Amino acid sequence: MEKKYQFERLDVLAFAKAQGVIEQSMTLAEMPRLALEAAAGTEASRIEVDWRAAGVMRSDAATGDVPWLLCEAQVELPMQCQRCLQPVDVAVETSQWFRFVATEEEADKEDEEALEDVMSLEEPLNVLRLVEDDLLMALPSVVMHEDCQPPVVLQARTPDFTLTRSGRPNPFAKLAELAVTRLAKGGEKAD
Protein backbone atom coordinates (compact mmCIF):
# COMPACT_ATOMS: atom_id res chain seq x y z
CA MET A 1 0.00 0.00 0.00
CA GLU A 2 1.32 3.43 -0.98
CA LYS A 3 1.70 5.86 1.91
CA LYS A 4 0.13 9.31 1.62
CA TYR A 5 2.34 12.17 2.72
CA GLN A 6 1.35 15.68 3.75
CA PHE A 7 3.51 17.64 1.37
CA GLU A 8 2.63 20.99 3.02
CA ARG A 9 4.12 19.74 6.33
CA LEU A 10 6.54 16.98 5.43
CA ASP A 11 8.67 15.28 8.07
CA VAL A 12 11.79 15.07 5.88
CA LEU A 13 13.70 12.68 8.15
CA ALA A 14 10.87 10.11 8.26
CA PHE A 15 10.24 10.60 4.53
CA ALA A 16 13.91 9.97 3.67
CA LYS A 17 14.14 6.94 5.98
CA ALA A 18 11.08 5.43 4.27
CA GLN A 19 12.53 6.33 0.84
CA GLY A 20 9.25 8.13 0.23
CA VAL A 21 8.10 9.47 -3.10
CA ILE A 22 5.43 12.06 -3.84
CA GLU A 23 4.28 12.62 -7.42
CA GLN A 24 1.71 15.32 -8.10
CA SER A 25 0.07 17.05 -10.99
CA MET A 26 -1.64 20.28 -10.04
CA THR A 27 -2.77 23.48 -11.67
CA LEU A 28 -0.73 26.64 -11.95
CA ALA A 29 -3.44 28.34 -9.86
CA GLU A 30 -2.18 26.34 -6.86
CA MET A 31 1.22 28.05 -7.24
CA PRO A 32 0.20 31.73 -7.09
CA ARG A 33 3.72 33.22 -7.21
CA LEU A 34 4.55 31.23 -10.35
CA ALA A 35 1.16 32.13 -11.84
CA LEU A 36 2.12 35.81 -11.62
CA GLU A 37 4.92 35.12 -14.15
CA ALA A 38 2.47 33.86 -16.78
CA ALA A 39 1.41 36.06 -19.70
CA ALA A 40 -1.63 38.27 -19.19
CA GLY A 41 -4.85 36.42 -19.89
CA THR A 42 -3.44 32.99 -19.01
CA GLU A 43 -6.02 30.74 -17.36
CA ALA A 44 -3.93 29.38 -14.49
CA SER A 45 -6.50 26.67 -13.79
CA ARG A 46 -5.81 25.13 -17.23
CA ILE A 47 -2.00 24.90 -16.94
CA GLU A 48 -0.64 21.68 -15.39
CA VAL A 49 2.46 21.63 -13.20
CA ASP A 50 3.96 18.16 -12.72
CA TRP A 51 6.33 17.63 -9.81
CA ARG A 52 7.99 14.85 -7.87
CA ALA A 53 9.84 14.64 -4.54
CA ALA A 54 11.92 11.63 -3.47
CA GLY A 55 13.68 11.16 -0.14
CA VAL A 56 16.79 9.06 0.54
CA MET A 57 19.30 8.59 3.33
CA ARG A 58 22.95 8.90 2.30
CA SER A 59 25.97 7.98 4.38
CA ASP A 60 28.33 10.77 5.30
CA ALA A 61 31.71 9.84 6.81
CA ALA A 62 31.58 12.74 9.26
CA THR A 63 27.96 12.61 10.46
CA GLY A 64 26.57 9.18 9.52
CA ASP A 65 23.26 8.87 7.62
CA VAL A 66 21.95 12.18 6.30
CA PRO A 67 18.49 12.83 4.77
CA TRP A 68 18.44 14.10 1.19
CA LEU A 69 15.50 15.21 -0.93
CA LEU A 70 15.31 15.35 -4.73
CA CYS A 71 12.71 17.76 -6.11
CA GLU A 72 11.85 17.74 -9.82
CA ALA A 73 9.22 19.79 -11.60
CA GLN A 74 8.13 20.85 -15.06
CA VAL A 75 5.57 23.16 -16.58
CA GLU A 76 4.86 24.64 -20.02
CA LEU A 77 4.36 28.27 -18.97
CA PRO A 78 2.87 30.87 -21.33
CA MET A 79 4.96 34.01 -20.90
CA GLN A 80 5.30 37.31 -22.78
CA CYS A 81 8.00 37.54 -25.47
CA GLN A 82 10.27 40.51 -24.72
CA ARG A 83 10.73 41.27 -28.41
CA CYS A 84 7.24 41.08 -29.96
CA LEU A 85 5.20 41.16 -26.71
CA GLN A 86 3.14 38.15 -27.85
CA PRO A 87 2.66 34.98 -25.75
CA VAL A 88 5.32 32.27 -26.01
CA ASP A 89 5.22 28.85 -24.31
CA VAL A 90 8.33 28.33 -22.20
CA ALA A 91 9.30 24.87 -20.95
CA VAL A 92 10.44 25.34 -17.35
CA GLU A 93 12.11 22.36 -15.68
CA THR A 94 14.03 21.89 -12.49
CA SER A 95 15.81 19.03 -10.75
CA GLN A 96 17.43 19.94 -7.43
CA TRP A 97 18.97 17.99 -4.54
CA PHE A 98 18.64 19.25 -0.95
CA ARG A 99 20.67 18.00 2.01
CA PHE A 100 19.21 18.37 5.51
CA VAL A 101 21.00 19.12 8.77
CA ALA A 102 19.73 19.37 12.37
CA THR A 103 19.55 23.15 12.92
CA GLU A 104 19.00 26.37 10.99
CA GLU A 105 22.34 27.70 12.25
CA GLU A 106 24.15 24.64 10.90
CA ALA A 107 22.28 24.94 7.59
CA ASP A 108 23.29 28.61 7.21
CA LYS A 109 26.93 27.82 7.94
CA GLU A 110 27.16 24.80 5.60
CA ASP A 111 25.10 26.29 2.77
CA GLU A 112 27.83 28.87 2.05
CA GLU A 113 30.40 26.20 1.13
CA ALA A 114 28.23 23.31 -0.12
CA LEU A 115 27.48 22.68 -3.79
CA GLU A 116 23.98 21.46 -2.94
CA ASP A 117 21.33 23.43 -1.04
CA VAL A 118 21.44 22.77 2.70
CA MET A 119 18.25 23.05 4.73
CA SER A 120 17.22 22.55 8.35
CA LEU A 121 15.17 19.71 9.86
CA GLU A 122 13.85 21.98 12.66
CA GLU A 123 10.47 22.62 11.01
CA PRO A 124 8.26 20.46 8.78
CA LEU A 125 8.92 21.24 5.10
CA ASN A 126 6.35 22.67 2.69
CA VAL A 127 7.46 20.74 -0.41
CA LEU A 128 4.98 22.56 -2.64
CA ARG A 129 6.52 25.92 -1.72
CA LEU A 130 10.01 24.50 -2.28
CA VAL A 131 9.02 23.23 -5.74
CA GLU A 132 7.46 26.60 -6.59
CA ASP A 133 10.67 28.38 -5.46
CA ASP A 134 12.74 26.09 -7.70
CA LEU A 135 10.51 26.73 -10.71
CA LEU A 136 10.71 30.49 -10.13
CA MET A 137 14.51 30.31 -10.01
CA ALA A 138 14.54 28.22 -13.21
CA LEU A 139 12.64 30.87 -15.22
CA PRO A 140 14.68 32.41 -18.03
CA SER A 141 15.82 35.98 -17.43
CA VAL A 142 14.75 37.00 -20.95
CA VAL A 143 11.81 35.35 -22.69
CA MET A 144 11.71 35.35 -26.50
CA HIS A 145 10.41 33.24 -29.35
CA GLU A 146 13.11 31.13 -30.98
CA ASP A 147 12.45 32.84 -34.31
CA CYS A 148 10.74 36.09 -33.41
CA GLN A 149 9.68 38.47 -36.13
CA PRO A 150 8.02 41.52 -34.57
CA PRO A 151 4.96 42.71 -36.52
CA VAL A 152 5.77 45.40 -39.08
CA VAL A 153 3.98 48.72 -38.62
CA LEU A 154 2.60 49.67 -42.04
CA GLN A 155 1.27 53.11 -41.22
CA ALA A 156 2.56 56.01 -39.20
CA ARG A 157 -0.70 56.74 -37.38
CA THR A 158 -3.88 55.05 -36.45
CA PRO A 159 -7.22 55.98 -38.10
CA ASP A 160 -8.56 57.62 -34.90
CA PHE A 161 -5.44 59.81 -34.53
CA THR A 162 -6.12 63.55 -34.89
CA LEU A 163 -3.41 66.16 -35.15
CA THR A 164 -3.94 69.32 -33.15
CA ARG A 165 -1.88 72.40 -33.85
CA SER A 166 -0.50 74.46 -31.03
CA GLY A 167 -1.29 77.75 -32.75
CA ARG A 168 2.34 78.89 -32.71
CA PRO A 169 4.21 79.29 -36.00
CA ASN A 170 7.10 76.92 -36.63
CA PRO A 171 10.31 79.03 -36.58
CA PHE A 172 12.07 76.70 -39.04
CA ALA A 173 9.21 77.00 -41.53
CA LYS A 174 9.63 80.78 -41.40
CA LEU A 175 13.40 80.43 -42.06
CA ALA A 176 12.69 78.16 -45.01
CA GLU A 177 10.27 80.77 -46.40
CA LEU A 178 12.95 83.48 -46.12
CA ALA A 179 15.53 81.31 -47.88
CA VAL A 180 13.16 80.56 -50.76
CA THR A 181 12.22 84.27 -51.06
CA ARG A 182 15.89 85.35 -51.20
CA LEU A 183 16.73 82.72 -53.82
CA ALA A 184 13.78 83.88 -55.93
CA LYS A 185 15.07 87.46 -55.81
CA GLY A 186 18.42 86.44 -57.17
CA GLY A 187 20.23 85.39 -54.07
CA GLU A 188 20.67 88.77 -52.35
CA LYS A 189 23.12 88.75 -49.54
CA ALA A 190 21.92 89.52 -46.03
CA ASP A 191 23.30 92.63 -44.28
N, C-alpha and C positions, 0 to 999 in steps of 0.2 A: 504494500500500500504506500502510495506517495504521500509524504508529509507536506502539509500546508504551512507556509511560513508567513509571518506578518512582516511584509517588506517595509512598512513604515516605521517599525520598531524592532529591527532584527538584532538578535543576540548573535553577534558575529562569531564568538568563540564556539558556541554550541553548533552553529551553522557549519563552521569549518570542520569541527570534529566529526560531524555527521556527513561530511562531504556533500552538503546540501546544494541543490540547484533550484533556482527560480527562473522560469521563462514566462514572459508576459508580452501580450500585445495590447496596447491601449491607445486611446486617441490623443492627439496633440493637445486637445482641450484639457487633459489631465496634467499637462506640463505647461502651466500658464506663462512661465518666463521664456520658455522656448517658443511658445505660440506668438509671443510679441515680436519675434524675429521673422515671422512669416510675412509674405507680401500682403498688402491691404486687400481685403475682400476674401481672404482664404477662410474656408469653413473648417475650423480646427477640429470639429467633431468628425470630419470625413478623412482626416489624415491619420494613418496608423504609424505608431512608434513601436518597434519590436526591440525588446531588450532581454538580457539574460545575466544572471549573477550566479557564480559558482564559488563555493568555499572549499579550501583545502588547508591541511596542516603541513608545514614544511619544517624540516629539521634545520636548526641553526646551531653551529658549534658553540657559540657563546651563550645562548639563552635556551637551548632545547627546542621543543616544538613551538612554532609560531603560526598564528592564523593568517591566512592570505585570502583575498577576495578578488576574483576576476569579474569585471563588469564590462559587458559588450552591449552595444546598441546601434540601431540604424533607423533612419527615417529619410524619406524623399520629401524635402521641405521646399515648398514654393517660396521663393524670395524675389526681391526686386533687382533686376539687372542694373548695375551702376552706369552702364553706357547708354542703353536705350530706354531705361526705366520701365520695361515690360517684365512680366513674371518669368522666372526661369526656375525649373526644378533642380534642386541641389541635393545630391546624395551625401548625407552626413552620416559618418560611421565612426565609432570609437571602440577601442579595446584597451582596457587599462587595468593593471594589477595594483592592488593596495595591500600593504603589510600593516599589521596591527600590533601595537604595543600597549602596555598596561595603563599609562597615564598620558594626559594631554601635554604635560611638561616634557616627558620623554619623546613624545611624537614631534613636538616643536623642535627639539634639539636634533633628533635624528633625520628629520625631513630635509634639513639644510644640506646634508651631505649624501643622502641616499638617492639612487637613481629612480627608485619607485616612490610612489606617494606613501607616506607613513601617517597612520591615523590612530586614534586612541580607542581603547575598549571601555572607557569609563561610562559612556552613555550608549543606549541602543542606537543602531544606525538606521537612518531613513534611506534605504537603497534607492528609492524612486528619486529623491532629491539628488543623490550622488550621481545617478545616471543622467538626470537632467543637466547637472553641472558639467559633466563630461561632454555631453552633446553641445552645450553652449560653447565650451572651449574648443570644440572641433569645428565650429563654423568657420568658413573662409573669411578672411579679412576684407576681401573685395569679391563681390559676386558679379559674374558676367556670363553671357552666353558664350559657348565655345566659338561660334562664328556669328558675331553680332554685327548686324548692319543697321545702324540707327535709321529711322524713317527720314526720307528726304523732304524738306519743306519746299513746296513748289510755289508758294506765293509769299509775298512780303507782309501781307496783313490779312486779317480775317474779314469776312463779309460784314460783320457788325461793328468794325472799327470805324470811328469817325475822327477826322482830324480837326482839331480846334486851333485857331490862330490866336496868338497872344495879343495881337493888336499893335505890337511894336514892329517897326521896319527892321529888316535884316541889314546890318551895317555892311556886310560883304556884298550883298546885292546892289547896294548903292555904289560901292566902289567899282563893281563890274560895270554898272551903267556909265559912270564917269570915264572909265577906260574905253568903252565902246564909243562914247561921244567924242573923245579926243582923237581916236583913230579915224573917225568919220570926218573930222575937220582937218585932217592932214597931219596928224601926229604932233600938234603943238606941244612945246615943252612947258612944263609947269614952272612958275616963278619961285 
